[in-house]
Structures are given as C-alpha cells and as structure tokens.
Amino acid sequence: MAPIANIFQPLIDALESVLLFFHDNVGFSWGFSIIALTIVVRAALIPLTFKQIKSMQSMQRAAPHIKELQAKYKDDKQRLQQETMKFYQENKINPFASCLPLVLQFPVFISLFYMLRKDLRHDICPAINPPQVVNPKPCGSTDASQFFFIPDITSPAHGAVLITLIILYVGSQLVSSIFMTTTTDRNQRLLMLALPFFFVPFVIRFPAGLLLYWITTNCWTIGQGFVVRRLAPNPALAGAATAATAAGAPSAARAAAPEQRRRKPPDAGETNGASAEKAVKAEKQPEKPARVAAPPPPPRKKKKRSGRRR
C-alpha cells in the first residue's frame, strides 16, 4: 500500500492544502471542509461533465443503429466491433467521454482515503498523533474529529452511525443513478440500481469522512441531473413520446373521421358561393303572390230522424 500512497502523494498534498485552507482560513470544521473539498472537485469537473452528458445523449440517439448492427453481425464479433467503431467515428461520438468524470474522481477518492488514514490524523488531533508518529492512530471522539452524529471522521463508523451512513449512501446513490441513467434498457437500469448494494461490504471499512465525501458527491450528481433534465430532456424518452404520439395519431384520426363527417361544418367558400347562387335565382324568378289560406268549410248539418217507425 505504501507504493500506491507514494504515487498519489502529490495529489494528497494538494488536497490536504485545500482542506487546511477551508479549516484554517475560512473557519470550517473538518467535516464541512471535506464537503467544501467535494464541491470544489465537482465544480472543477463541470466541463468534463458537459462532455459526459453530450456523449450519453449521443449514445442514446445512436442506440437503434447499434442494435441494427448487432443483429446484422451477431455471428461475427470482430466485424461488429469494426462497424461499431466506424459508426462512432463517422458520427463523431466518443463512447469513453461518459466515463471521464468518474475516472478522474477515482484518484481524489484514493487520496482522501490515505489522508484520513494518515496525514489528516496529524492535523485533526496533533495531541494524539504528533508529526513524528509514523503510523497515526484514529483520533477518537474529539471536538475536532466529530461531525454531527459521526464521532470520528478518521475511523470507520460502527453501530447506528454506520447504519445511518449506509442508508444515506445507498439512498443518494440510487437517486443519482436514476437521474444520470439515460438508457431505456431494463437490464442496464437494474444493474445501475444494484451497484450501490454491491459496494456496501467495501464502504463499511472506509473512514467515515470518506463516506461523507461520497454522499456529498451523490447529492451534487442529483442536483446536476435535475438541472440537466430541465434544460436537456432525455432524448430516449422524448423519442419514445414522439413515437407514441405518431402511432396514436392515425387511429385517433380514423376514430374521429365519422364524427367529423357527421359534424363537418360547411366550407366558407362553399357557403358564400351557394348564397350568391340563391340570390341570383331569386332575382331572376318573379315574386309569387302570397298564398291566402282558404276559409274552413262550413260544418255539416245533421239530419233529423223522424219518429215514425217503419
């Protein structure tokens, strides 16, 4: 583990200086300093995030064509790969652009992991871990290492604190996956929803401050996904809605046709033409005298019968 730490040591020093700035100069606690560091990292990745969103939308628009290629070359994997890459090049689609923000966050995650296990323990609790200590111990429950319900951000959580952090982590990860997943494939969506539960056995061993970083970045992703959905709707959902509307339009038109024929209003031109024709005929024909109603016939008189009998 030491060689890996040495590889990330320049990044560890840079991130530690950011944390020290927020704690010493701004006056944040160490927990809020980790949250501020997360916001700085995600803000720095905004340009790559825009590329990620465009790449995901381009991939979604290209999904029908990719399915056609898969059906056409299902027996020739090499040809399928060649045709797929050719299609990406012709349409200027970079399938790896959607992974850039996640890949660049991985070194930050590893660096913060080593900071919470070593370097930050010297800064948070120097009385317990003076600078000359090579293997610093967890700070324990102190005023500096405590953050809300977390007693020590430099050591793994236990009991109710761990359960609460796991619920916050899994819940925020699920919501962020829903916001950032543009695919309509059911299997892929189920895989994205299952990933947070897959990582639970690993994150329970991380320092609590690292879970705080992860929950914060998930919350950032949720807000980012909300903004993206408002400004740039999912092309797959928009295409599905358009297709459903187009498919339902002919049947609705056929259903409404008889009613329209029964209730079809006369055309304006036809109405005006018919009125003009009637006016011309009325001028040509002489006026007929008004018919006078004949008087009713007089009532018939009843014959009187004589009293003689025959």
Secondary structure, 3 states (H helix, E strand, C coil): CHHHHHHCHHHHHHHHHHHHHHHHHHCCCHHHHHHHHHHHHHHHCHHHHHHHHHHHHHHHHCHHHHHHHHHHCCCCHHHHHHHHHHHHHHCCCCCCHHHHHHHHHHHHHHHHHHHHHHHHHHHHCCCCCCCCCCCCCCCCCCCCCCECCECCCCCCCCHHHHHHHHHHHHHHHHHHHHHHCCCCCHHHHHHHHHHHHHHHHHHCCCCHHHHHHHHHHHHHHHHHHHHHHHHCCCHHHHHHHHHHHHHHHHHHHHHHHHHHHHCCCCCHHHHHHHHHHHHHHHHHCCCCCCCCCCCCCCCCCCCCCCCCCC
